[in-house]
Structures are given as structure tokens and as C-alpha cells.
Amino acid sequence: MVPANDERRFVVTEVNYTNLLPGEKVVPGLLVRTAGFTYIIYSAGENPE
């Protein structure tokens, strides 16, 4: 069993952001979260990360 405070654990979640890009109402993406970091990548846009 992995301890609850183990920083190698992570969560991946689908996210939908509204009004992120002009003319687009919803931009889907993925979010990865660990105990110390959050990383989001979008499916559209000039800088998807």
C-alpha cells in the first residue's frame, strides 16, 4: 500500500474552460495534479500548455 503523502501519486482530470479563447465558448483539456505540481494542456490555442 502507498502512503497518502507519497508525492509520486497523481490525478488526471478532464477539464473544460469557458472563454479561454476569443470566439470559442468551451476549450477542453487535461489536468494532471501531484502533491506539489499542476500541469494543464488544452486542445486548442496558440499556447496549449
C-alpha positions in Angstrom: 0.0 0.0 0.0 1.3 3.5 -0.9 1.3 6.1 1.9 -1.2 9.0 1.4 1.7 11.6 1.5 3.7 9.9 -1.3 4.4 12.6 -3.9 4.5 10.1 -6.7 0.7 9.8 -6.6 -1.2 11.9 -9.2 -4.7 12.6 -10.5 -5.6 13.1 -14.2 -8.9 15.0 -14.8 -10.7 16.2 -18.0 -11.4 20.0 -17.8 -13.5 22.4 -19.8 -12.6 26.1 -19.7 -15.0 28.7 -20.9 -14.0 32.0 -22.6 -10.3 30.9 -22.8 -10.0 31.8 -26.5 -11.8 34.5 -28.3 -14.8 33.1 -30.3 -14.7 29.7 -28.6 -17.1 29.0 -25.8 -15.5 25.8 -24.4 -11.9 24.6 -24.7 -11.4 21.0 -23.4 -8.1 19.9 -21.8 -6.4 17.6 -19.4 -5.2 18.4 -15.9 -2.5 16.4 -14.1 -2.0 17.1 -10.4 0.5 15.8 -7.9 1.1 16.9 -4.3 3.4 19.7 -5.5 2.5 20.5 -9.1 -0.4 21.1 -11.5 0.0 20.7 -15.3 -2.8 21.6 -17.8 -2.8 21.1 -21.5 -5.6 22.5 -23.7 -6.8 21.0 -27.0 -6.6 24.4 -28.8 -4.9 27.8 -28.7 -1.6 29.3 -29.6 0.0 28.1 -26.4 -1.9 24.9 -25.4 0.3 24.3 -22.3 
